[in-house]
Amino acid sequence: MDAAQQEATARARELQRNWYGEPLGALFRRLIDDLGLNQARLAGVLGLSAPMLSQLMSGQRAKIGNPAVVQRVQLLQDLAAQVADGSVSAAEASERMDEIKKSQGGSVLNNTTQTTSSSGAPTVKRVVREIQSLLRSVAAAGDIIDAADALTQSHPELAEFLRVYGAGRTSDAVAHYQSHQN
């Protein structure tokens, strides 16, 4: 790989870090390990071609262009967490991956099949991640911060929302939400 290609790859991985919280190669490798998948199966569940998945993992491409695929990534991350904590068996995980594969995306806030706690209520962390995904699917963190700066005078509450939920870390957004509930 020549210097220009290395620079382009580094830039793509930095964009991925801004948009998705980490480079997609690391995120996808973790899903592969946690869910016992191979790249072809992961690509199939996400609705990507194997070459596209490879390009995203290697940094040859920076962005997932389809919001439904971004939503499937989040659903798989949630599923991997449930497998890790023992609340979902390997057999159940396989069934859920088939459901995830069939999901069409749609409104991320209305898709409650994987967004509820054991009590049936949406989890704060899940809703925050869905808001972040929605915002990050249309703009990079820097663009969101620029938009927040432009809104500071006219709509300070919206500016704060964009900074915390659009460009911030999930844990910070959850803490922010919880601090404003009392």
Disulfide bonds with the S-S distance in Angstrom:
none
